[in-house]
């Protein structure tokens, strides 16, 4: 065997060995066993998690039932967990990565406002504890708390700002106190969230605020819609 042949053989063996080692070192991401998916007792999927996706991912005609990409829906539990959520492993969850850390064209929501730190933390904790469809959905709302900073602004951020994120959209920016107050004193805010006849049901996509949340908004408006 001449020197050139031996060199080619050695190189070939090196390539094969490298491929085997590389392939052997690729591990499937950790997925929390079903028996350990206890969830975070302070997080309710319907109240805390679903509205983040509906408000930020479906309203621009993207990932809803009638969106441009309705094969990748993010408006219900089954589709959300099957489209890039790895229970127990936020770091391996592509959907979480796209809203929390990605930049450029991979950043989501595309063309919309980025999720805030509270929303990202909620998603991280929900995934880390099993990404379950449950939680304590009866707590977390106190109708005696109806200040703008303590109740109304966080509610708008969760349910409305994903769609109403700038002054040019219909209804204006719901992150702007002055616009929220305008919608409130005109009667539109109450009519919309109560889904009254003649008003546009909000939040959309079949969601509706709880009776406690509606009571908070109603009391805030009745008290003068103050920036308190």
Buried (B, 14 or more C-beta within 10 A) or exposed (E): EEEEEEEEEEEEEEEEEEEEEEEEEEEEEEEBEEEEBEBBEEBBBBBBBBBBBBBBBBBBEBBBEEBEEBEBBBBBBEBBBEBBBBBBBBBBBEBBBBBBEEEEEEBBBEEBBEBBEEBBEBBBBBBBBBBBBBBEBEEBBEBEEBBBEBBBBEBBBBBBBBBBBEEEEEBBBBBBBEBBBBBBEEEBBBBBBBBEEEBEBBBBBEBBBBEBBBBBBBBBBEEEBEEE
